[in-house]
Amino acid sequence: MIAGSPQVASDSLAAVLRGVFAAREYRWTRGSNTWLWAMDRFQRLIEWLQGLRLEFPIYYYVVLTVLTLLLIAILAHLTWVMRESFRPVKPAGPPALVPGPVRDAAWHLAEARRLGAAGQFAEALGHRFVAAMLELDARRVLQFHPSKTPAEYATEARLDEAGRSEMRALVASLYRHLFGGAPCDAGEWQRFDAQAAGIGLHAATR
């Protein structure tokens, strides 16, 4: 130590060293490049806005307004996306009973018999069910509409106890064979045809 020089306290020297090595150039741990890049661009944006506010106040407020509106739009879009993500999905109903437009009961009955004779039993069930529902509609037992599901017809139909049981059996066969893809043979088709033909006999008396 040189004579006459003031003695520097060790704790002061340590504080100075910590301050020096705390700078970015002396960081020994490597951070995320993406995060550092984003923070650097953000800092530059703040500095640019500050300079713009001092030199061109009108432009500063215009830019600030645009950035604010952009932020509001981003937050609104994010809110909409989150709301749509958490919205419960409505289960899709069964496919249409028959392809194409709905016609009268006689046409669907004839189509069902034609499909049954051709061995297309599952498709025949759909036309036979529609024919039966149109016949019940003509007798004011229910109100037919193409958008209704077979289960809705079973709930709506004004039938006696035996008729409600037959209707439930028809609906179960439809869901199992036409919608569920279970094999349907000639015997199943004949049973379905007989049940559909007799369902009108069970109309509830007023």
Secondary structure, DSSP 8 states (H G I E B T S, - for coil): --TT-----HHHHHHHHHHHHTSGGG--S---HHHHHHHHHHHHHHHHHHHHHHH-HHHHHHHHHHHHHHHHHHHHHHHHHHHHHHS---------SSSS----HHHHHHHHHHHHHTT-HHHHHHHHHHHHHHHHHHTTSS---TT--HHHHHHH--B-HHHHHHHHHHHHHIIIIIIT-----HHHHHHHHHHHHHGGGGB---
